Amino acid sequence: LALRAFARGRLAVPEGGAAALPERLAAALPAGTVRTGVRVTEASVSRVTTAEHGVLGCRSVLLATGARTAAELLPGLRTPAFHAVTVLHHTAPSAPTGDPALLLESDPGGPVAHTAVMSAVDPARAPEGRALITSTVLGVPPDDTERRVRKHLATLYGTSTDEWELLALHHTAEAVPAMPPPYDARRPVRLLAGLYVCGDHRDAGTPHGALASGARAARALLCDLGVRLPKEEDEEAEEAA
């Protein structure tokens, strides 16, 4: 699936960071539509129970969360195995390369799976006057992660990393749902009329898979409510999924 994505089109990231896409979607909605900081404790077809704001009545519920949270709110959903991912952000006085490219490591002896000079891709992400290098370690990170990653990056980029500074290190134990073969990349998003679930655990375990499952769930919900998408929008959504 990953190789197919590489072959079909260019890699891309949202300008301004990962939060830019949901923020742009939310900005297009009527004021007051989106509520943040509200913790849901129970969900059903006709109501959502929250910890801080009581019970909210509704006609339908679309649950867009990670796999574990979805299974906690909707008992009976399968919780997959996961792959761990560690992401490190380094800043440097100058960029080790000016190419906006993803550098892949073919030597399994090093901890870094792939790395990119993100300031060459999106200058808005870098601190003023500095370059930003983002690197990914797959699986359980090694001991002394930052030192070993910095050493590996010096080899990958062919330059000294002595003056690089660690800006942030994020380890997520359940970052990516596992997809052992045979894998069903089109798991149902309509649990029953009025109750839908989407996320990377209902499609391919990638950001694109999460978006594709969201498109499928939205179409299912609109169909059940008797709302028909214009033909061209329906075809575009089908192609995106």
C-alpha positions, 0 to 999 in steps of 0.5 A: 500500500505504501509503495502504491501511494509513492508510485501514484503521486507526490508526497505531501504534508499540510502547510503549517503543520498537521493541525492545519487541515482539521483547523481549515475544515472547522473554519468552514463550518458555522460558528459553534459547530465544533466543541473542543475539550469535551470528553465523551464517556458514552455514545449511542445512536441517539445521544452522547454522554460527556464528562463535563457537559452532560448528555447531548441528544442527536440523530446520528453519531459518527465516532472518529477516534483511534481504535482503542478509544473507539472500542472503549466507547463501542464495546465489541469493536476489535482492537488491532495490534499496533506498531510503535513510532518515535519522531524526533525534531532537530534544529540546525544552523543550516540545512544538511540538504536543500532538497524537499525529499524523503530520505529512506534508510536501506541499512537495517543497522541504524535506528532511523527509518526515514528523515527529511529536512522539513524546513525545505518542504514547509519553511513555516515549520522551522524556528526563525533562522534555523533548519528543521530536520524530522526523523522517524524511528519505527518500533521500540526505540533503542536505548540512548535514542537521541544520541544514536539517531544523531549519529545515524543522521550524520551518516545519512546526510554526510555532515556533522550533527554536533551543532544540532539541537533536539527540539522534541522527541515524541514516542507513540506506542500505538501509533499505527494499527498493524495490517497483517495479511490477509488484511481487509482495508475496507472494514465497515463504517456503518455499524447500524443506521445512525451509528458510524465509526471511522479511522485508520483502523477501518481502512489502511493504517495510514493518514490517507486511510483515515481520511478515506474511511471518513469519506465513506462514513460521511457518505453512509450517514448522508445516505441514511439521512436521505441526503444525496451528494451531487454526482460529481462530488460522489465520484470524487469521494469514491476516487479519493477513497 
